[in-house]
Amino acid sequence: MNIRKMMHAALMSSAALALAPVGALAQQNMDSDKNKQSTQRQTMQMHNMSDDAKAHKWREMRQNAVKASEILRGNVSTGLNPVANVTNLILSKDGGEIEYIVYKTQSPIMDFYVGDGYTSFNTVDLQTSPVPGGVNVYVDSSAPVKGPEEIKITSNEADKRLVSRVLDEQVELSSGIYEIEDLLINPKNGKITHYVIGSDPDTLFSEGRRTIRATEVAYRNGAYRSNLTMQDIDQDQPYEEDWL
């Protein structure tokens, strides 16, 4: 009888020893899963914080800078519906700000509302959308509109004052020559805040866009020039590259 009890106790002890590692392994797996879930939650929180920060920077940019190319793709309206398309932007004589917006009606019937012509930037309101690609122009129907024949720009002035021409120009830096890809415009006063350039002068497509403060660029002897190097420019980038 005592022998049976001793054998039973030995078997129970062996079973306990055999099950102990299994239980410990299961606990380790549970702890590992919890740690993974915690890490995933932290990663998601960091990702969301990053998205929030980017969204804030995007809204901040839209308040201070819109791309000239977006305005050129925009519509003109005197109310809810678009009546004309922007065809060009005319800079001031010193090339520092948009002075006029030129547009063409979408159909003859729209001539009743606005007609082909141009109007001063200070009489319009730029309406920006919360996503890239949308900048439309609201024109007060009572604002004076001049006919296209009244535009007085000499051929010498055109390269410097027509934005469509400026976007075909290059800027000479001390480190090379780069294409002017776009202009950043302050939507409140029309001033050019930055020139947008492609950082690789040898590529066919726009890659690695960078901004140069307009105060660092001068139009001299028929060309845009700056004393900055690309290294200088890389240290002063206020906006995300994807937004340029």
C-alpha positions as CSV (number, residue, x, y, z in Angstrom):
1,M,0.0,0.0,0.0
2,N,2.8,2.4,0.9
3,I,4.6,1.4,-2.3
4,R,1.5,2.3,-4.4
5,K,1.2,5.7,-2.7
6,M,4.9,6.3,-3.3
7,M,4.5,5.4,-7.0
8,H,1.4,7.6,-7.4
9,A,3.2,10.5,-5.8
10,A,6.2,10.1,-8.1
11,L,3.9,10.0,-11.2
12,M,2.1,13.2,-10.1
13,S,5.4,14.9,-9.5
14,S,6.7,13.9,-13.0
15,A,3.5,15.2,-14.6
16,A,3.8,18.4,-12.8
17,L,7.4,18.8,-13.9
18,A,6.4,18.0,-17.5
19,L,3.5,20.5,-17.5
20,A,5.5,23.3,-15.9
21,P,7.5,24.3,-19.0
22,V,4.3,24.2,-21.1
23,G,2.6,26.6,-18.7
24,A,5.6,28.9,-18.6
25,L,5.9,28.9,-22.4
26,A,2.2,29.7,-22.7
27,Q,2.6,32.6,-20.3
28,Q,5.6,33.8,-22.3
29,N,3.6,33.8,-25.5
30,M,0.8,35.7,-23.8
31,D,3.3,38.3,-22.5
32,S,4.8,38.5,-26.0
33,D,1.4,39.1,-27.6
34,K,0.6,41.8,-25.1
35,N,4.0,43.5,-25.8
36,K,3.3,43.3,-29.5
37,Q,-0.1,44.9,-29.1
38,S,1.3,47.6,-26.9
39,T,4.0,48.3,-29.5
40,Q,1.4,48.4,-32.3
41,R,-0.7,50.9,-30.3
42,Q,2.3,53.1,-29.6
43,T,3.2,53.0,-33.3
44,M,-0.3,53.9,-34.4
45,Q,-0.4,56.8,-31.9
46,M,2.9,58.1,-33.2
47,H,1.6,57.7,-36.8
48,N,-1.6,59.6,-35.9
49,M,0.5,62.3,-34.2
50,S,2.6,62.6,-37.3
51,D,-0.5,62.9,-39.5
52,D,-1.9,65.5,-37.2
53,A,1.3,67.5,-37.3
54,K,1.4,67.2,-41.1
55,A,-2.2,68.3,-41.4
56,H,-1.5,71.4,-39.2
57,K,1.6,72.3,-41.3
58,W,-0.5,71.8,-44.5
59,R,-3.2,74.2,-43.3
60,E,-0.5,76.7,-42.2
61,M,1.1,76.5,-45.6
62,R,-2.2,77.1,-47.4
63,Q,-2.7,80.3,-45.3
64,N,0.6,81.6,-46.4
65,A,1.5,80.1,-49.8
66,V,-0.3,78.6,-52.8
67,K,1.3,77.5,-56.0
68,A,1.0,79.8,-59.1
69,S,0.3,76.7,-61.2
70,E,-2.8,76.0,-59.1
71,I,-4.1,79.4,-59.8
72,L,-3.4,79.0,-63.5
73,R,-5.5,75.8,-63.4
74,G,-8.3,77.5,-61.5
75,N,-11.8,78.8,-62.3
76,V,-13.1,82.3,-62.0
77,S,-16.5,82.9,-60.4
78,T,-18.7,85.8,-59.4
79,G,-20.8,83.6,-57.1
80,L,-21.4,79.9,-56.8
81,N,-20.7,78.8,-60.4
82,P,-17.5,79.2,-62.4
83,V,-17.8,81.5,-65.4
84,A,-14.3,81.8,-66.7
85,N,-10.8,80.1,-66.7
86,V,-7.6,81.8,-65.5
87,T,-5.3,82.0,-68.5
88,N,-2.3,84.0,-67.1
89,L,-1.0,86.0,-64.2
90,I,0.8,89.3,-64.6
91,L,3.5,90.3,-62.2
92,S,4.3,93.8,-61.1
93,K,7.1,95.7,-62.9
94,D,9.6,94.6,-60.2
95,G,8.4,91.0,-60.5
96,G,7.7,90.7,-56.8
97,E,3.9,90.1,-56.8
98,I,0.9,89.3,-58.8
99,E,-0.6,92.5,-60.1
100,Y,-3.3,91.2,-62.5
101,I,-5.2,88.0,-63.1
102,V,-6.1,87.3,-66.8
103,Y,-9.1,85.1,-67.6
104,K,-11.3,84.0,-70.5
105,T,-15.0,83.1,-70.3
106,Q,-15.9,79.5,-70.7
107,S,-18.7,80.2,-73.2
108,P,-20.2,83.3,-74.9
109,I,-23.2,83.3,-72.6
110,M,-20.8,83.8,-69.7
111,D,-19.7,87.2,-71.1
112,F,-22.8,88.6,-69.4
113,Y,-21.2,87.9,-66.0
114,V,-17.6,88.8,-66.5
115,G,-16.3,88.8,-70.1
116,D,-12.7,88.2,-71.2
117,G,-10.2,90.4,-69.6
118,Y,-8.2,91.0,-66.5
119,T,-8.6,92.5,-63.1
120,S,-6.3,93.6,-60.2
121,F,-5.3,91.0,-57.7
122,N,-6.4,93.2,-54.9
123,T,-10.0,93.0,-56.1
124,V,-10.2,89.2,-56.0
125,D,-10.4,86.5,-53.3
126,L,-8.5,83.3,-53.7
127,Q,-10.5,80.3,-52.5
128,T,-8.3,77.4,-51.6
129,S,-9.5,73.9,-51.1
130,P,-8.3,71.7,-48.3
131,V,-6.6,69.4,-50.8
132,P,-3.7,70.1,-53.3
133,G,-4.7,71.2,-56.7
134,G,-7.6,73.5,-56.0
135,V,-7.3,77.3,-56.0
136,N,-10.2,79.2,-57.6
137,V,-10.6,83.0,-58.0
138,Y,-13.7,84.9,-56.8
139,V,-14.2,88.2,-58.6
140,D,-16.6,90.8,-57.2
141,S,-19.0,91.5,-60.1
142,S,-18.8,95.2,-59.2
143,A,-15.0,95.2,-59.5
144,P,-13.7,97.0,-62.6
145,V,-12.7,94.5,-65.4
146,K,-10.4,95.6,-68.2
147,G,-10.5,94.1,-71.7
148,P,-7.6,92.0,-72.9
149,E,-6.7,94.7,-75.5
150,E,-5.9,97.0,-72.6
151,I,-2.9,95.0,-71.4
152,K,0.2,97.0,-72.0
153,I,3.3,94.8,-71.7
154,T,6.3,95.1,-74.0
155,S,8.1,92.0,-75.3
156,N,11.0,92.9,-73.1
157,E,8.7,92.9,-70.0
158,A,6.9,89.7,-70.9
159,D,9.7,87.3,-69.8
160,K,9.7,88.9,-66.4
161,R,6.0,89.7,-65.9
162,L,4.0,86.8,-67.4
163,V,4.0,83.9,-65.0
164,S,3.5,81.4,-67.8
165,R,6.9,82.7,-69.1
166,V,8.6,82.7,-65.7
167,L,7.7,79.0,-65.3
168,D,9.8,78.3,-68.4
169,E,12.8,80.1,-67.1
170,Q,15.9,78.9,-65.1
171,V,17.6,80.2,-62.1
172,E,21.4,80.3,-61.9
173,L,22.9,79.3,-58.5
174,S,26.5,79.3,-57.6
175,S,26.3,75.5,-57.7
176,G,24.5,75.1,-61.1
177,I,21.5,76.1,-63.2
178,Y,18.0,74.8,-62.3
179,E,14.5,74.9,-63.8
180,I,11.9,77.2,-62.1
181,E,9.1,74.7,-61.6
182,D,6.6,76.9,-59.8
183,L,6.1,80.0,-57.6
184,L,4.6,80.2,-54.2
185,I,2.2,83.1,-53.8
186,N,0.9,84.7,-50.6
187,P,-2.9,84.4,-51.2
188,K,-3.6,87.5,-49.2
189,N,-1.4,90.0,-51.0
190,G,-0.2,88.2,-54.1
191,K,3.5,88.5,-53.2
192,I,5.9,85.9,-54.4
193,T,7.3,84.2,-51.3
194,H,9.4,81.4,-52.9
195,Y,10.6,80.1,-56.2
196,V,10.2,76.3,-56.6
197,I,13.1,74.6,-58.4
198,G,14.0,71.1,-59.4
199,S,17.1,70.0,-57.4
200,D,18.5,67.9,-60.2
201,P,19.3,69.9,-63.3
202,D,20.1,66.8,-65.4
203,T,16.7,65.0,-65.0
204,L,13.9,65.3,-67.5
205,F,11.2,65.0,-64.9
206,S,10.7,67.1,-61.8
207,E,12.4,65.4,-58.8
208,G,13.5,66.6,-55.5
209,R,11.8,70.0,-55.6
210,R,13.2,72.7,-53.3
211,T,12.1,76.3,-52.5
212,I,14.3,79.4,-52.6
213,R,13.1,82.5,-50.7
214,A,12.1,85.2,-53.3
215,T,14.3,87.7,-51.4
216,E,17.4,85.5,-52.4
217,V,16.6,85.7,-56.1
218,A,17.2,88.6,-58.4
219,Y,16.4,89.2,-62.1
220,R,19.6,90.6,-63.6
221,N,20.7,91.0,-67.2
222,G,17.8,88.9,-68.5
223,A,18.2,86.0,-66.1
224,Y,17.2,84.9,-62.6
225,R,20.2,84.6,-60.3
226,S,21.0,83.7,-56.7
227,N,24.2,83.5,-54.8
228,L,23.0,80.5,-52.8
229,T,24.2,76.9,-53.2
230,M,22.0,73.9,-53.2
231,Q,23.5,73.1,-49.8
232,D,22.3,76.5,-48.5
233,I,18.9,75.9,-49.9
234,D,18.6,72.4,-48.3
235,Q,19.0,74.0,-44.9
236,D,16.0,76.3,-45.4
237,Q,13.0,74.3,-46.5
238,P,9.8,75.4,-44.7
239,Y,7.4,73.0,-46.6
240,E,7.1,69.3,-47.3
241,E,8.6,68.3,-50.7
242,D,5.4,66.5,-51.7
243,W,3.5,69.7,-51.4
244,L,5.6,71.7,-53.9
